[in-house]
């Protein structure tokens, strides 16, 4: 999300500045980023965002220069680049594509008219705290006239931007999306449109992660610093009495951390917050203190299911041997990230086969 925020600032802060957008369109094998990662480039070579560990950006910037030229822009506004670990020269990139995979990168010059860009509509959806599902369709034909990306954006089930020209293709893509689980379960994937010789990249963009911290002190301050670095929407509430004012009917934050050390107030808060839409609730404290609160909750709310209890992370944080406020804050942030990404927070060398869920393979849906 931080990369996307930087790209928005780059594109919309100077309305007349030409921008080329690079999209990590597909990945085969290993790569540090998932498909859908974005990089914005200006004519002077300034970059916002990232789509590799640094081994592709210089070459992408070189290719982007042709799209900045007005004569080229009038005829061709996009191109697809392919990279693999075997065909990247070390003397050009220094290290090559070290992950061992191969990738395709879509380059396109964004419209000078900002309001006609898909990014304008994507930004508006995210500002209103709505998730946005994006479809980018690329024709693999060698004819330059047909090599222009087509897109559709869906927010709350409504189409907010659409430039896909083939109606049957649009209907087929909508059918595939309709068969998907809810947006929170969607991962980047490529759908192959065999009849049209096209590929469609399906990604989901989510609003900024929201975090509310109840309490004060060095842990709270460090949590705020780390959260802001991740471009989260963070709020610190120092008043302990505010715990009793939580309303499940109000807009629920994605994550809450309690640093108040007050059993009765935290019990009252958890009795309202755990059944709410908040996905992560962490409580700082010893196992014995947490045990007392949980026992009282179990007595008063015997009908709560695992779905409710799974939101509670107490004592809060991952076990990284923290012994300072800064390390405790780091362990909390890491746990929130792991929960949001449905991970356990284990070391990568211990039984984790892939960095990302492997559901990006090609799927043919049209014969």
N, C-alpha and C positions, 0 to 999 in steps of 0.2 A: 504493500500500500504506500510505503514511503516513496518508492520510485514513481508511482503514478502521481502522487502529490507534486513531486518535483517537475514532472512532465507537464502537468496542468499549469504550474507557475511559468514554466518556460514558454508554453504556447500562448497563453492568454495574457501575460503581463505586457507583451509588446505585440500589438495586433498586426503590425506590418512586417514583422520579422519572418522570413521564410524558414520553415521547419521540415525536416525529413524525419519520419518515424520508422524505426526498425522494430519489427515484431518477431520474436522467436516462434516460428510457425510450427515446426515439427522437430521432434527429437527421436533418434534411433540409438539405442544403447544408453550409455551414461552421459549425463551432463549436469552441471551444477544447478541450472534453473529449469523449471517446468515450461512447456509451451505456453505462450501468452505473455511472457516477460517482455518488457518494453524498454526502448532506448530512444531518446529524442536527440537530434543533432542539429546544430546551427551551422551556418555557412563558414564561420571561422573555426569550426572544429570543436566547439564546446559541446559536451555531452551531459545529458541528464538521464539517470536511470542506468540499467545494466542488463545485459543478456548473456554474459559469459564471465569467466574469471579473469578477463582482461586479455584473452588471446585472440579475440575476434574484432574488438572495437576499432582498432586502427584501420584494418582492411575495410570494414563496413563504412567508416568515415570517408575513405577514398572513393568507394563506389557511390556514396551519397552525393558527391560533388557534381556528378552528371545531372542529378535531379534538381540541383539548385539553378542550373543554367536555364534561362527563359526559353531558348530554342528547344531544348530537350523537354522541358515541362509541357510545351504545347503538344508534343507528340506522345511522349511516354512519361507517365508520372509515377511508375512503380517498376520494381524488378524483384526477382527471387534469387537469392544467393544460396549456394550449397557449400557446406564445409564438412570435411571428415578428417579423422586423425591421420590418415595415410596421404591425403593430398594437400596438406598444409605445410608449406615450406618453413623450416626452422629459421632460415635466414631472414624471413619476412616477419614472423611472429615471435621469434625468440624462443618460445616454448612449444609452439604448436597447440593443437586441441588436446590437452593432456588428459581429459576424462576418458578418451578412447571411443567416444561415440561419433555420430554424425548429426548435423543439424541443417535445417533450412531457415533462412532469415528473410522475411518480407520487408522490402524497403519501399516507402511511398512518400511522396511530398504531400504534406497536408494542405488543405485549401487555405488560401489567403483569407477568405471569408470565414472567420472562426465559427459563426453560427451554422454554417452548412456542414461542419465537420462532425463525425460521430463522437469525437471527444467532448464536444460541447454538450451533447445530450447525455453522455456518460457522466460527466461532471455534475450535471443537474440532478441526475438520479441519485448519485452518491451523497450530494449535499443534503438531499431530503431523506437520508438514512435508508435508502432502498438498495437492495441487491440488484445487480444488473447482469443478465446473461448475454454474452456477446457471441455472434457467429460471424466469422470472416471466411468468405468463399473466394478461392483462388483457382483460376482456369490454367491448367498446365499446358495449354496450346502454345505453340511458338509464335503465333500471330500476335504482334504487339498490340493491336487494337483491342484484343480480348483479354490482355493481361493487366487488368485493373481490378483490384480487390473490391468485392461487393460485401455489404454488411447488413446485419440486423441486430438491434438491441432490444431486449425484453426486460421490462421492469414491472414487478408486481403483476406479471401475466399480460401486460400491455406492451405493444410495440411502440417504442419511442423514437426509433430511427430504422429506416429500411431502404436499401438500395439494390436488393437482389432482384434481377430482372426476370429470371425464369420462374414462372408461377408454380410449376409442378415441383421444381427443386425446393422452393420455399415451403410448399405443403409437406414434402417429405421430411425436411429438416424439422419442421414443427411437430410432425408425428414422432420423430426420434426424441425430441426434447420432452414431449408429452409422456413418453415411456420412461423418462428418467425419474429417479427419486427427487425429493425436494432439493432446492438449490444448494442447501448446506452440504449435500452429499456429492455434488457434481465436481468432478476433477477435469482438468484439461484433456481433450481428446481430439483426434482427427477422424472425421467421417469422409470416406471416399465416395464421390459421386461418379461412378464408373461411366455411365452413359454420357455425361457432360465432360469427361476427362478433367474433373475438378476435385479439389479437396476443400473441406470445410473445417476450420478450427473452431471448437466450441470451448469457451472459457467462462468463468464466473468472476465478477468483480464485486467486492464487498465494501461496505462503508468502513470508515475508520473504527478500529477497535476502541470501545469506550470502557474506561476503568474509573471506578469511584473508590477512593481510599478514605476510610474513617479512622482518624487518629492524627497524631503529629509526631515530630521527632525526626531523627536521622534516617530511620527506615523509610518513613513516609516521603521525606525529601528526596532520597535516592530513587525511590519508586517513581516519583514524578519526573526526575531527570531522565531515567532510562525510558520511561513511557513516551516522553516527548521526543526523544531521539528516534523512537520507532514510529513517530507521527500518530500516536494514539491520542484520543480525546480523553484527557485525564482531569479528574476533579478531586481535590482534597477537602474533606469536611472535618474540621477540627472539633466541632461541638459534639460531645457525646450524646446530648439530648436529641441530636438529629437522627440517631439510630431509631428512635421510637416513631419518627415521622415518615419512615419508608412506607410507600404505598405501592402495592403490586399492580394497581390500576394505572399508575404512571408509566412513562417510558422506562423500561428496565435497562440498566447498563449491561454490557456483555460480561463484565467481571467486577467483583467487589472484593476488597481486602479489608478486614477488620483488625485494627491495631489498638483497640480501646481498653482491653484487659478488664472488662466489666461483665460479669456473668449474667446478671439480670437483664441488662440492656441488650447484650448480644443474643440472649435467648429470645427476647421479644422481637429483635430484628430478624433472626433466622426463621422464626415461625411465620413471618410474612414473606421473606425474600426467597427461601428455598422453593416454595411452590410457584414462584414467579418465572418470567422468561429469562432471567439472568442465568447464564450458563456456567459460571464459575464463582464460587464464594469461598474465599480463604480466610481462616481465622488464626491469628498469631497467639500462641500459648503453649503451655506444657500439656503433655498427654493426659495428666490427671485432671487439669482444669477443663480441657476439651471433653474429656469423658463425662464429667458432671453435666455439662450443657447437653451433650448428645443423649444421655440417659433421660434427662427431663423432656427433651423433644420426643423421644421414643414413647414416653409415658403419655404425653399429651396428644400425640399425632400417630396413633398406631396404624393408620391406614396409608401412610406415606409409602410409596413404592420406591424401588431402586432408582428409578428415573429422577426422583427428587433427591435421594440421599447421595447419588453420584455427583451432584453439583458441589457438595461440601468437601473442601480440602483443608483438613485440620488435623494436626498442625500444618500450617501453610508452607509451601515451598518444596523444592527437590532437595534430596540429601546430597549436598556437595561439601559437607563439613564446614558450613558457614560459622564463623565466630566473630563477625563484625557486622554492624548495621548495613554496610554496603554489600557485603556478601549475602546477607539474608535477603536484601532487596533483589539482588541478582537471581537468587534461587527462586524467588516468588515470580519474577518476570519470566524466567525459563519455564516454570510450571504452567503459567497462563498460556504461553506460546504452545507448549506441548499439548495441552488440553484442546486449544483451538484447532490444532492440526491433527488431533486424534492420535497422538503418540504417547508413549510411556516415559519418555525422557531418558532412555537407556543410552549408554555409549554406542556410537555407530559400529565399533568393532565387535560388539557383542550381539550377534544374531540378527542384525538389521541388514537384510539383503539389498534393499534399494532405499535411496534417499527419499524418493517420492513414490506414491502409489502408482503402479504400472497399469494405467487404464488410458494410455495415449496411443495405443496401437490403431492401425488403420482398420476401419470397419466398412465393408461394402454394403450399401443399401439399395443401389440401383444397378440392375444388370444391363 
